Amino acid sequence: MKRDKCTAILLAAGKGTRMESKIPKQFMNILDKPVLYYSLECFQNCVLINEVILVTAQEMLPYCEKHFSAQCGFTKVTHIIAGGSERYDSVYEGLKLCNEPDYVFIHDGARPFLTEEILLRGYEKVISTGACVAAVPSKDTIKLTDRNGLVRETPNRDEVWIVQTPQIFRYEVIRSAYDRLQTQDKTGITDDATVVEKMDNYPVFTYEGNYKNIKITTAEDLEIAEIFAQQLEKC
């Protein structure tokens, strides 16, 4: 029986302006290891993943080649490339290098606490749906407001999910949507699911993520990440 080919696109090209640091957040350290190291290690160790395409900023290419290449033990890393000015540009650069896999796992390098369990759950979901995103139920009540802060709507909390990554797609689904995006208005494109939804009207499903699968965005997130990493070391 043919085994599905799965490619991971790991995004590490962000500037991290909200962190107010000269070092991009994905390269800051958690317990003496760069944030990016943790998710890359997860992909390396997961039997599902055949190859990893690492997308970073042009100026970080030498650093990534030195620390995250196949020669450094990350044998699944087949390409380390420069991304674009926006997230969707970086994803497209990665997609163009995919060698026609069955499925593509797109993950933010600033989310260090990816687990094999999350990958396995996502894989099972994408087989049956073709497009799915890691997500967790919102613990808080959400308010939709206008630009002046006036509350317009309070969605039913049971229907509100906090979306994470990996976002996983059949290759032909995500590639077709991104090909079409190149000639369209990109306003409002904040994640890969939105591209699939808008370009091809393709249904996207959620699968269970993890509340620890946080994105490092602010200094406070880095403090929380230190605690999570310490807990992992004790396991």
Buried (B, 14 or more C-beta within 10 A) or exposed (E): EEEEBBBBBBBBBBEBEEBEBEEBBBBBEBEEEBBBBBBBBBBBEBEBBBBBBBBBBEEBBEBBBEBBBEEEEBEBBBBBBBBBEBBBBBBBBBBEBBEEBBBBBBBBBBBBBBBBEBBBBBBEBBBEBBBBBBBBBBEEEEEEEEEEEEEEEEEEEEEBBBBBBBBBBBBEBBBBBBEEBEEEEEEEBEBBBBBBBBBBEBEBBBBEBBEBBBBBBBEEBBEEBEEBBEEBEEE
